[in-house]
Amino acid sequence: MRADQFGYELTISSPTVAEAWDKMVLAFLAHSAKTPDHLGTVLSQEPDFAMAHATKGLFFLMLGRREFNETAQQAHSIATDAALRTAPTAREAGYVRALGAWLDGHLSETVREMEAILTRWPEDALAMKISHATRFILGDGKGMRASIEALLPTYDAKNPARGYLFGCHAFSLEETGDYARAETAGRLGLSLSPDDAWGLHAVAHVFDMTANSRAGLSWLEGREHAWAHCNNFRYHVWWHKALMHLDQGEIDAVFDLYETEIRRNKTDDFRDISNATSLLMRLELEGHDVANRWEELADISERRSEDGCLLFADLHYLLALIGDNRDMAAKRMLGRMHRDAKQTNAGELMARVANPGLSAATGLEAFGEGDYKTAFLNLGRARRSMQLAGGSHAQRDVFERLTIDAAIRSGFLDEAENILQERTTQRAGRLDSYANTRLELISRSRVDWTDADRLPAE
């Protein structure tokens, strides 16, 4: 037995492996590109460490790719066999059960396993982050916040994960609308852990949600070191910066970031695709020509459209298909989603395909076809439960914008204005450039309709 950096027992014998495990945990908290290297060291030197195999499986499931389900299943089988040979601790066994629950489609049970671990071992920062990440996938902002706040008293100044805990607290505060405290927590987390990209990005979210893009740009400027070490999460932070430039009307800067950072590496990770597709859609809604940039995203999305692992990923693949006018591919994808929605025993994520997935997808397809009334009716139906698709408020805002634009284009002006008001309320009562331009458009449209009514009959 060896103790980890939090003082908890690990069923490993080598101090070198214990050190690699500790490095892996901190790297995961920092979204570091070195995370798989450290985990690989642990697995190669301690092949019977069940907790490490279970962690590997959970990491692969978070990637939302169908082919990785088999990898995760293999990791679970290895972890289960290893547990029979080595008698893991109760904490370690909880990780194996958490992986099994996810593979069975029960992500809420995965969360419960992590929370059970945290009840007995509150300083297990890996369990803290896995619970946080799984709740994020489920769109459970309140649960994220409650989980972190239960742990805050136990992470003292000596805890190496304290800064990352504050970063997670910042994000959960922002997602539940407590913007001032979120900014404070994010800044504190970064001061303790300078590589806490999650906390830094939580503060960026605050500036997005409070319509203060200029301050957001100032926040990110000069702090690139905080996310330069990251895995593909670094592209997401650059995406936030591009959104801020878009709000400021600095379109050349948006396209420059798209080419040099956001799509510098043409990956097919769904998170990278979601960054790119949602940014291009925002640009097009503002009337900017994105040239042929949809094509490579649509090529990737067409290949991945059968994954069906995460609704959040599906909807962004669909954005790429409608962006590049891939009508047949979009219809095939909708057909697959309809089939998935009928699988009543396929788990929590498939239930979300049925609601809000099908309405949202039908609305997106209609928007791409220029049928704005159908688009609005379906997107409007989906919006009340869109949080179930996962992701953040800032990420889901592209669907909110499409809903509003569809309403305006189809003449549902009062409805569009109501949604804009709700959106503004969520943003601390402040108008961003998108809201300002749409409210002006609604006002002009009402004048045009009034003038048309006054025309003499022929």
C-alpha positions as CSV (number, residue, x, y, z in Angstrom):
1,M,0.0,0.0,0.0
2,R,1.1,3.6,-0.7
3,A,-0.6,6.8,0.3
4,D,-1.5,9.4,-2.4
5,Q,-0.9,13.1,-2.0
6,F,-4.1,13.5,-0.1
7,G,-3.2,10.8,2.4
8,Y,-5.5,8.1,1.1
9,E,-4.4,4.5,0.5
10,L,-3.6,3.1,-2.9
11,T,-3.2,-0.6,-3.7
12,I,0.1,-0.1,-5.3
13,S,3.6,-0.9,-4.1
14,S,5.9,1.4,-6.1
15,P,6.7,4.9,-4.9
16,T,7.4,5.8,-8.6
17,V,3.9,4.7,-9.5
18,A,2.4,6.6,-6.6
19,E,4.2,9.7,-7.8
20,A,2.9,9.2,-11.4
21,W,-0.6,8.8,-10.1
22,D,-0.4,12.0,-8.1
23,K,0.9,13.8,-11.2
24,M,-2.0,12.3,-13.3
25,V,-4.6,13.6,-10.9
26,L,-3.2,17.2,-10.9
27,A,-2.8,17.1,-14.6
28,F,-6.4,16.0,-15.1
29,L,-7.5,18.8,-12.8
30,A,-5.5,21.3,-15.0
31,H,-6.8,19.8,-18.3
32,S,-3.2,19.1,-19.1
33,A,-2.1,17.3,-22.2
34,K,0.2,15.2,-20.1
35,T,-2.6,13.4,-18.3
36,P,-2.6,10.3,-20.5
37,D,1.2,10.0,-20.2
38,H,1.1,9.9,-16.4
39,L,-1.8,7.4,-16.5
40,G,0.0,5.3,-19.0
41,T,3.0,5.1,-16.7
42,V,0.8,3.9,-13.8
43,L,-0.9,1.2,-16.0
44,S,2.3,-0.1,-17.4
45,Q,4.0,-0.5,-14.0
46,E,1.0,-1.5,-12.0
47,P,-1.2,-3.5,-14.4
48,D,-3.4,-4.8,-11.5
49,F,-4.3,-1.3,-10.2
50,A,-8.1,-1.5,-10.7
51,M,-8.7,2.1,-9.9
52,A,-6.4,3.2,-12.7
53,H,-8.1,1.0,-15.3
54,A,-11.5,2.3,-14.2
55,T,-10.3,5.9,-14.5
56,K,-9.0,5.2,-18.0
57,G,-12.5,3.9,-18.9
58,L,-14.2,7.0,-17.5
59,F,-11.8,9.3,-19.4
60,F,-12.6,7.5,-22.6
61,L,-16.4,7.7,-22.1
62,M,-16.1,11.5,-21.6
63,L,-14.7,11.8,-25.1
64,G,-18.2,10.9,-26.5
65,R,-17.1,8.7,-29.4
66,R,-18.8,5.4,-30.2
67,E,-15.6,3.5,-30.9
68,F,-14.3,4.4,-27.4
69,N,-17.2,2.6,-25.7
70,E,-15.4,-0.6,-26.5
71,T,-12.2,0.7,-25.0
72,A,-14.0,1.7,-21.9
73,Q,-15.7,-1.7,-21.7
74,Q,-12.3,-3.4,-22.0
75,A,-11.0,-1.2,-19.2
76,H,-14.0,-2.2,-17.0
77,S,-13.3,-5.9,-17.6
78,I,-9.6,-5.5,-16.8
79,A,-10.5,-3.4,-13.7
80,T,-13.0,-6.0,-12.5
81,D,-10.6,-8.9,-13.0
82,A,-7.8,-6.9,-11.2
83,A,-10.1,-6.3,-8.3
84,L,-10.7,-10.0,-7.9
85,R,-6.9,-10.5,-7.7
86,T,-5.8,-7.6,-5.5
87,A,-8.7,-6.7,-3.2
88,P,-8.9,-2.9,-3.8
89,T,-9.9,-0.5,-1.1
90,A,-13.5,0.6,-0.8
91,R,-12.7,3.9,-2.4
92,E,-11.0,2.2,-5.4
93,A,-13.9,-0.2,-5.8
94,G,-16.2,2.8,-6.1
95,Y,-14.4,3.9,-9.3
96,V,-15.0,0.5,-10.9
97,R,-18.7,0.6,-10.1
98,A,-18.9,4.2,-11.4
99,L,-17.5,3.1,-14.7
100,G,-19.9,0.1,-14.9
101,A,-22.8,2.4,-14.2
102,W,-21.9,4.7,-17.1
103,L,-21.4,1.8,-19.5
104,D,-25.0,0.7,-18.5
105,G,-26.2,4.2,-19.4
106,H,-26.8,5.4,-15.8
107,L,-24.6,8.5,-15.5
108,S,-26.5,9.7,-12.4
109,E,-25.4,6.5,-10.7
110,T,-21.8,7.3,-11.7
111,V,-22.3,10.6,-10.0
112,R,-23.7,8.9,-6.9
113,E,-20.7,6.6,-6.7
114,M,-18.3,9.6,-6.9
115,E,-20.4,11.4,-4.2
116,A,-20.3,8.3,-2.0
117,I,-16.5,8.4,-2.3
118,L,-16.4,12.1,-1.4
119,T,-18.6,11.5,1.7
120,R,-15.8,9.3,3.2
121,W,-12.8,10.7,1.4
122,P,-13.6,14.3,0.7
123,E,-10.1,15.3,-0.5
124,D,-10.2,12.8,-3.3
125,A,-9.9,15.5,-6.0
126,L,-10.1,13.0,-8.8
127,A,-13.6,12.0,-7.6
128,M,-14.4,15.7,-7.2
129,K,-13.5,16.5,-10.8
130,I,-15.2,13.4,-12.3
131,S,-18.4,14.2,-10.4
132,H,-18.1,17.8,-11.7
133,A,-17.5,16.7,-15.3
134,T,-20.3,14.1,-15.3
135,R,-22.8,16.6,-13.9
136,F,-21.6,19.0,-16.6
137,I,-22.4,16.5,-19.3
138,L,-25.8,16.0,-17.7
139,G,-26.5,19.8,-17.5
140,D,-26.7,19.6,-13.7
141,G,-25.5,23.1,-12.7
142,K,-27.1,23.1,-9.3
143,G,-25.7,19.6,-8.5
144,M,-22.2,20.8,-9.6
145,R,-22.4,23.7,-7.1
146,A,-23.8,21.6,-4.2
147,S,-21.1,19.0,-4.7
148,I,-18.3,21.5,-4.6
149,E,-19.7,23.6,-1.7
150,A,-19.9,20.5,0.4
151,L,-16.2,20.0,0.0
152,L,-15.0,23.6,0.5
153,P,-14.4,23.4,4.3
154,T,-12.2,20.3,3.9
155,Y,-9.6,21.6,1.4
156,D,-7.1,23.6,3.6
157,A,-4.1,25.6,2.4
158,K,-1.9,22.5,2.3
159,N,-4.1,20.6,-0.1
160,P,-2.5,20.6,-3.6
161,A,-5.9,20.6,-5.3
162,R,-7.3,23.6,-3.4
163,G,-6.9,26.0,-6.4
164,Y,-8.6,23.6,-8.7
165,L,-11.5,23.1,-6.3
166,F,-12.0,26.9,-6.3
167,G,-11.9,26.8,-10.1
168,C,-14.7,24.2,-10.2
169,H,-16.6,26.3,-7.6
170,A,-16.3,29.4,-9.9
171,F,-17.7,27.5,-12.8
172,S,-20.7,26.1,-10.8
173,L,-21.4,29.6,-9.4
174,E,-21.4,31.1,-12.9
175,E,-23.7,28.4,-14.2
176,T,-26.1,29.1,-11.4
177,G,-26.1,32.8,-12.0
178,D,-23.9,34.0,-9.0
179,Y,-21.6,36.0,-11.2
180,A,-19.8,38.2,-8.6
181,R,-18.8,35.2,-6.4
182,A,-17.9,33.2,-9.5
183,E,-15.4,35.8,-10.6
184,T,-13.9,36.0,-7.1
185,A,-13.6,32.2,-6.8
186,G,-12.0,31.9,-10.3
187,R,-9.4,34.6,-9.6
188,L,-8.6,32.9,-6.3
189,G,-8.2,29.5,-7.9
190,L,-5.9,30.8,-10.5
191,S,-3.8,32.6,-7.9
192,L,-3.3,29.2,-6.1
193,S,-2.9,27.1,-9.2
194,P,-1.5,29.2,-12.1
195,D,-2.3,26.4,-14.6
196,D,-6.0,26.2,-13.6
197,A,-7.5,26.7,-17.0
198,W,-10.9,25.7,-15.8
199,G,-11.0,28.5,-13.3
200,L,-9.7,31.0,-15.7
201,H,-12.3,30.0,-18.3
202,A,-15.0,30.2,-15.6
203,V,-14.2,33.9,-15.2
204,A,-14.4,34.3,-19.0
205,H,-17.9,32.8,-18.7
206,V,-18.7,35.5,-16.2
207,F,-17.8,38.2,-18.6
208,D,-19.8,36.5,-21.4
209,M,-22.9,36.2,-19.2
210,T,-22.7,39.8,-17.9
211,A,-22.2,41.3,-21.4
212,N,-18.7,42.7,-20.6
213,S,-16.7,41.3,-23.5
214,R,-14.1,44.1,-23.3
215,A,-13.3,43.3,-19.7
216,G,-13.2,39.6,-20.8
217,L,-10.6,40.3,-23.4
218,S,-8.5,42.2,-20.8
219,W,-8.9,39.2,-18.5
220,L,-7.5,36.7,-21.0
221,E,-4.8,39.0,-22.4
222,G,-1.4,38.0,-21.0
223,R,-2.7,34.9,-19.2
224,E,-2.1,32.5,-22.1
225,H,0.3,30.4,-20.0
226,A,-2.8,29.3,-18.0
227,W,-4.1,27.3,-20.9
228,A,-1.1,26.8,-23.2
229,H,-0.3,23.4,-21.4
230,C,-3.9,22.1,-22.0
231,N,-5.2,19.3,-24.1
232,N,-7.8,20.4,-26.6
233,F,-9.4,22.4,-23.9
234,R,-7.0,25.2,-25.0
235,Y,-9.0,25.5,-28.2
236,H,-12.1,26.2,-26.1
237,V,-10.5,29.1,-24.3
238,W,-9.5,30.6,-27.6
239,W,-13.1,30.2,-28.6
240,H,-14.2,32.3,-25.7
241,K,-11.8,35.0,-26.8
242,A,-13.2,34.8,-30.3
243,L,-16.8,35.3,-28.9
244,M,-15.6,38.4,-27.1
245,H,-14.2,39.8,-30.3
246,L,-17.4,39.0,-32.1
247,D,-19.4,40.9,-29.5
248,Q,-17.1,43.8,-30.0
249,G,-17.6,43.7,-33.8
250,E,-13.9,42.8,-34.3
251,I,-14.6,40.3,-37.1
252,D,-11.0,40.1,-38.5
253,A,-9.8,39.1,-35.0
254,V,-12.5,36.4,-34.9
255,F,-11.4,34.9,-38.2
256,D,-7.8,35.1,-37.2
257,L,-8.4,33.2,-34.0
258,Y,-10.5,30.6,-35.9
259,E,-7.6,29.9,-38.3
260,T,-4.6,30.2,-36.0
261,E,-6.0,28.6,-32.8
262,I,-9.5,27.2,-32.8
263,R,-9.1,25.1,-36.0
264,R,-5.3,25.2,-36.1
265,N,-5.4,21.4,-35.7
266,K,-8.3,19.9,-37.7
267,T,-9.3,17.4,-35.0
268,D,-12.6,15.5,-34.9
269,D,-13.1,15.8,-31.2
270,F,-16.7,16.8,-30.6
271,R,-15.7,19.6,-28.3
272,D,-13.5,21.1,-31.0
273,I,-16.3,20.7,-33.6
274,S,-18.7,22.4,-31.2
275,N,-16.4,25.3,-30.8
276,A,-16.0,25.8,-34.6
277,T,-19.6,25.1,-35.7
278,S,-21.2,27.4,-33.0
279,L,-18.7,30.2,-33.9
280,L,-19.4,29.9,-37.6
281,M,-23.1,29.9,-37.0
282,R,-22.9,33.0,-34.9
283,L,-20.9,34.7,-37.6
284,E,-23.4,33.8,-40.3
285,L,-26.3,35.0,-38.2
286,E,-24.6,38.4,-38.1
287,G,-24.3,38.4,-41.8
288,H,-20.6,37.5,-42.2
289,D,-19.4,35.2,-45.0
290,V,-17.5,32.3,-43.6
291,A,-16.4,31.1,-47.1
292,N,-15.8,27.4,-47.3
293,R,-15.1,26.8,-43.6
294,W,-18.2,24.7,-43.2
295,E,-16.8,22.0,-45.6
296,E,-14.2,20.4,-43.4
297,L,-16.5,20.5,-40.4
298,A,-19.3,18.9,-42.4
299,D,-16.9,16.2,-43.7
300,I,-16.0,15.3,-40.1
301,S,-19.5,15.6,-38.8
302,E,-21.0,13.3,-41.5
303,R,-18.5,10.6,-40.5
304,R,-19.4,11.0,-36.8
305,S,-23.1,11.5,-37.2
306,E,-23.8,7.9,-36.2
307,D,-22.0,8.1,-32.9
308,G,-25.1,8.9,-30.8
309,C,-23.1,9.2,-27.6
310,L,-23.9,12.7,-26.5
311,L,-26.8,14.9,-27.6
312,F,-24.6,18.0,-27.2
313,A,-22.2,16.5,-29.8
314,D,-25.1,15.4,-32.1
315,L,-26.6,18.9,-32.3
316,H,-23.2,20.5,-33.2
317,Y,-22.6,17.8,-35.9
318,L,-26.0,18.8,-37.3
319,L,-25.0,22.5,-37.3
320,A,-22.1,21.6,-39.5
321,L,-24.3,19.6,-41.9
322,I,-26.9,22.3,-42.3
323,G,-24.1,24.9,-42.5
324,D,-22.7,23.1,-45.6
325,N,-26.1,22.3,-47.0
326,R,-25.7,18.5,-46.5
327,D,-29.4,17.9,-46.7
328,M,-29.4,14.2,-47.1
329,A,-26.8,13.7,-44.4
330,A,-28.8,15.8,-42.1
331,K,-31.9,13.7,-42.8
332,R,-30.0,10.5,-42.2
333,M,-28.8,11.8,-38.9
334,L,-32.3,12.8,-37.9
335,G,-33.5,9.3,-38.8
336,R,-30.8,7.8,-36.5
337,M,-31.9,10.2,-33.7
338,H,-35.5,9.1,-34.1
339,R,-34.4,5.5,-33.8
340,D,-32.3,6.2,-30.7
341,A,-35.2,8.0,-29.1
342,K,-37.3,4.9,-29.3
343,Q,-34.8,2.9,-27.2
344,T,-36.6,3.3,-23.9
345,N,-34.1,1.3,-21.9
346,A,-30.9,2.7,-23.4
347,G,-30.1,5.0,-20.5
348,E,-30.3,8.6,-19.5
349,L,-28.4,10.1,-22.5
350,M,-30.8,8.4,-25.0
351,A,-33.8,9.8,-23.1
352,R,-32.4,13.2,-23.8
353,V,-32.4,12.5,-27.5
354,A,-36.2,12.2,-27.2
355,N,-36.4,15.4,-25.2
356,P,-35.1,18.0,-26.1
357,G,-33.1,16.4,-28.9
358,L,-35.7,15.6,-31.5
359,S,-37.4,19.0,-31.3
360,A,-34.1,20.8,-31.4
361,A,-32.8,18.8,-34.3
362,T,-36.0,19.2,-36.3
363,G,-35.8,22.9,-35.7
364,L,-32.1,23.1,-36.8
365,E,-32.9,21.2,-40.0
366,A,-35.9,23.5,-40.8
367,F,-33.7,26.6,-40.2
368,G,-31.2,25.2,-42.7
369,E,-34.0,24.8,-45.2
370,G,-35.3,28.3,-44.6
371,D,-38.5,27.1,-43.1
372,Y,-38.3,29.6,-40.2
373,K,-41.8,29.0,-38.8
374,T,-41.1,25.3,-38.3
375,A,-37.7,26.1,-37.0
376,F,-39.1,28.4,-34.4
377,L,-41.9,26.2,-33.3
378,N,-39.5,23.2,-32.7
379,L,-36.6,25.2,-31.3
380,G,-39.0,27.0,-29.1
381,R,-40.4,23.7,-27.8
382,A,-36.9,22.4,-27.0
383,R,-35.5,25.5,-25.3
384,R,-37.1,25.0,-21.9
385,S,-35.2,21.7,-21.5
386,M,-32.1,22.5,-23.5
387,Q,-30.0,22.4,-20.4
388,L,-30.5,18.6,-20.5
389,A,-28.3,18.6,-23.7
390,G,-25.3,19.4,-21.5
391,G,-22.7,22.1,-22.0
392,S,-22.7,25.6,-20.6
393,H,-25.1,28.5,-20.9
394,A,-22.5,30.2,-23.2
395,Q,-22.3,27.1,-25.4
396,R,-26.0,26.6,-25.7
397,D,-26.5,30.2,-26.5
398,V,-26.1,29.4,-30.2
399,F,-29.4,27.5,-30.1
400,E,-31.0,30.4,-28.2
401,R,-29.8,32.8,-31.0
402,L,-31.2,30.5,-33.7
403,T,-34.5,30.3,-31.9
404,I,-34.7,34.1,-31.7
405,D,-33.7,34.6,-35.3
406,A,-36.1,32.0,-36.5
407,A,-38.9,33.8,-34.6
408,I,-38.0,37.2,-36.1
409,R,-37.7,35.8,-39.6
410,S,-41.1,34.1,-39.3
411,G,-42.9,37.1,-37.8
412,F,-43.2,35.9,-34.2
413,L,-41.9,39.2,-33.0
414,D,-43.5,39.2,-29.5
415,E,-42.2,35.7,-28.9
416,A,-38.7,36.8,-30.0
417,E,-38.8,39.8,-27.7
418,N,-39.9,37.7,-24.8
419,I,-37.0,35.2,-25.3
420,L,-34.6,38.1,-25.6
421,Q,-35.9,39.5,-22.3
422,E,-35.5,36.1,-20.6
423,R,-32.0,35.9,-22.1
424,T,-31.1,39.4,-20.8
425,T,-32.4,38.6,-17.3
426,Q,-30.1,35.6,-17.2
427,R,-27.3,37.9,-18.2
428,A,-27.7,40.1,-15.1
429,G,-30.0,42.4,-17.0
430,R,-27.4,43.5,-19.4
431,L,-27.6,43.6,-23.2
432,D,-24.9,42.3,-25.4
433,S,-24.4,43.3,-29.0
434,Y,-26.6,40.4,-30.2
435,A,-29.5,41.4,-28.0
436,N,-29.2,45.1,-29.0
437,T,-29.3,44.4,-32.7
438,R,-32.2,42.0,-32.5
439,L,-34.3,44.4,-30.4
440,E,-33.6,47.1,-32.9
441,L,-34.6,44.7,-35.7
442,I,-37.8,43.8,-33.9
443,S,-38.7,47.5,-33.5
444,R,-38.0,48.2,-37.2
445,S,-40.0,45.1,-38.2
446,R,-43.0,46.3,-36.2
447,V,-42.8,49.7,-37.9
448,D,-42.7,48.0,-41.3
449,W,-45.7,45.9,-40.5
450,T,-47.6,48.9,-39.3
451,D,-46.8,50.9,-42.4
452,A,-47.9,47.9,-44.6
453,D,-51.2,47.9,-42.8
454,R,-51.7,51.5,-43.6
455,L,-51.3,51.0,-47.4
456,P,-54.5,51.4,-49.4
457,A,-56.1,48.3,-50.7
458,E,-55.7,47.8,-54.4
